[in-house]
Amino acid sequence: MAKQPVIDPKRIVILGATSAIAQATARRLLEKGGAGEVSFFLVARDPYKLDAVANDLRTRGARAVTSYAMDLDNTEAHAEMLSSAAFALGMIDMALVAYGVLGNQRAAEMDPRLAEAVYRTNFLSPASLITWLANYFEGHSRGCLAVISSVAGDRGRQSNYVYGASKAALNVLVDGLRNRIDRTGVQVLLIKPGFVATPMTAHLPRGPLFAEPRAIGAGIVRAVENRRDTVYLPGFWRVVMFMVKSVPGFLFKNLNM
């Protein structure tokens, strides 16, 4: 099979645009794309934070920035929002799904409604967006669909299996989708960060495994440029998770992880 062309994204949708990783990725995409060349359609829940991100990108030289404030858990409104994005940009070259919640593992163990809320935000909502975007890109035989998941989805652990389960479901969805549409010319990129120093992890003690959002953003852009399928960020997490997944079940179940 001939090698698929590399995407040069100039018209970009970012879903969850106020997240630290999304902001770092947007800035890097703008640096690579060139001032006056890259347009963004930004979606997030908080209109004030969204305006701040939009103004930052305008100051850095974005050609155009459109803000769209909404709660992405409202899946009924996804089609209207994404249609607005396609209209505002003229064409979507790349979409980055970059939001999620960590949740409270202990609380979710006691109250299934709290677990359901994590599943809704981390899987059901992205699944709705991904389905629309996949069909859009497939219809144009081009584009990049990039989805931020987590290394937590590689194996269930007692410390965060509710969050991990939501990411595991997302991983399977993205892998299956790639198997369906990669041959049409669409890049489907699954991004698996480890610990990242963001507001979502602010309550966790910082350690040597933590990465900065800027490094993750740069890694995402490199993965787009190289037309990768799946990328662990930083790269050492691929080795770490290979070892975690290699532990036999009869031993793993007795570990405190």
VENDA-V615923 format. One record per residue. SS is DSSP state (@ for helix, = for strand, . for the rest). PHI is phi in whole degrees, -180 to 180 (NA if undefined). PSI is psi in whole degrees, -180 to 180 (999 if undefined). Layout:
BEGIN
SS,PHI,PSI / SS,PHI,PSI
END
This chain:
BEGIN
.,NA,136 / .,-66,147 / .,-68,133 / .,-72,146 / .,-66,149 / .,-78,139 / .,-80,136 / .,-115,85 / .,-70,124 / .,-118,-21 / =,-125,106 / =,-125,131 / =,-102,130 / =,-122,117 / =,-102,114 / .,92,43 / .,-69,-16 / .,-89,-4 / .,-67,152 / @,-62,-41 / @,-68,-41 / @,-62,-43 / @,-64,-44 / @,-64,-39 / @,-68,-43 / @,-60,-44 / @,-64,-40 / @,-69,-40 / @,-61,-38 / @,-68,-41 / @,-60,-45 / @,-73,-37 / @,-79,-26 / .,100,141 / .,-60,138 / .,80,2 / .,-112,-24 / .,-110,132 / =,-116,146 / =,-126,147 / =,-121,111 / =,-107,134 / =,-127,131 / =,-164,171 / .,-81,-41 / .,-89,111 / @,-65,-30 / @,-72,-45 / @,-66,-37 / @,-63,-43 / @,-63,-37 / @,-64,-43 / @,-65,-44 / @,-61,-45 / @,-64,-36 / @,-62,-44 / @,-69,-36 / @,-63,-43 / @,-63,-33 / .,-82,-3 / .,109,16 / .,-61,145 / .,-66,-44 / =,-156,146 / =,-136,124 / =,-113,132 / =,-105,142 / =,-141,106 / =,-89,125 / .,-164,160 / .,-88,113 / .,-69,-9 / .,-70,-17 / .,-82,82 / @,-65,-24 / @,-63,-23 / @,-97,1 / @,-64,-47 / @,-61,-43 / @,-63,-44 / @,-64,-46 / @,-69,-34 / @,-64,-39 / @,-64,-38 / @,-64,-46 / @,-63,-38 / @,-69,-46 / @,-64,-39 / @,-87,-21 / .,88,-39 / .,-162,139 / .,-95,119 / .,-89,-34 / =,-150,142 / =,-127,132 / =,-115,119 / =,-94,111 / .,-135,36 / .,-131,164 / .,171,170 / .,-129,146 / .,-80,-36 / .,74,180 / .,-117,106 / @,-57,-49 / @,-63,-43 / @,-67,-39 / @,-68,-26 / @,-66,-29 / @,-94,-27 / .,-129,104 / @,-62,-21 / @,-67,-33 / @,-71,-38 / @,-64,-41 / @,-60,-38 / @,-64,-38 / @,-66,-45 / @,-62,-38 / @,-65,-48 / @,-73,-39 / @,-88,-21 / @,-128,-56 / @,-63,-43 / @,-66,-51 / @,-59,-35 / @,-61,-39 / @,-64,-48 / @,-64,-44 / @,-63,-39 / @,-62,-48 / @,-61,-48 / @,-66,-39 / @,-61,-44 / @,-67,-37 / @,-63,-52 / @,-65,-41 / @,-61,-38 / @,-65,-25 / @,-102,-3 / .,56,36 / .,-168,169 / .,118,167 / =,-128,123 / =,-109,108 / =,-110,130 / =,-128,124 / =,-87,120 / .,-113,-132 / .,-168,153 / @,-64,-19 / @,-63,-21 / @,-80,-4 / @,-78,-29 / .,-160,137 / .,-70,134 / .,-132,149 / .,-60,-27 / .,-75,-22 / .,-157,39 / @,-71,-21 / @,-69,-51 / @,-60,-46 / @,-61,-39 / @,-64,-39 / @,-64,-37 / @,-77,-33 / @,-64,-43 / @,-62,-41 / @,-63,-41 / @,-60,-45 / @,-65,-42 / @,-59,-48 / @,-67,-42 / @,-61,-44 / @,-67,-39 / @,-63,-43 / @,-60,-42 / @,-60,-29 / @,-81,-43 / @,-117,-4 / @,-56,-38 / @,-68,-12 / @,-87,-4 / .,106,2 / .,-95,131 / =,-87,128 / =,-118,109 / =,-109,124 / =,-104,124 / =,-111,125 / =,-121,88 / =,-76,156 / .,-93,-140 / .,-70,130 / =,-129,138 / .,-76,86 / .,-130,170 / @,-57,-30 / @,-65,-28 / @,-109,15 / .,-62,-25 / .,-82,-8 / .,-91,144 / .,-67,133 / .,-73,142 / .,-144,-178 / .,-66,-15 / .,-84,-8 / .,-77,139 / =,-115,159 / .,-89,147 / @,-54,-36 / @,-60,-41 / @,-67,-38 / @,-67,-43 / @,-60,-43 / @,-63,-39 / @,-65,-37 / @,-64,-45 / @,-65,-39 / @,-62,-40 / @,-65,-37 / @,-65,-46 / @,-61,-38 / .,-91,5 / .,51,50 / .,-75,157 / .,-92,-49 / =,-137,138 / =,-137,132 / =,-93,135 / =,-133,127 / .,-59,166 / .,-61,-25 / @,-64,-18 / @,-66,-24 / @,-62,-42 / @,-71,-44 / @,-58,-48 / @,-74,-28 / @,-62,-42 / @,-68,-41 / @,-62,-44 / @,-71,-20 / @,-82,-14 / .,-69,126 / .,-59,147 / @,-57,-38 / @,-68,-23 / @,-91,-41 / @,-61,-37 / .,-66,-17 / .,-98,1 / .,-86,149 / .,-97,93 / .,-129,999
END
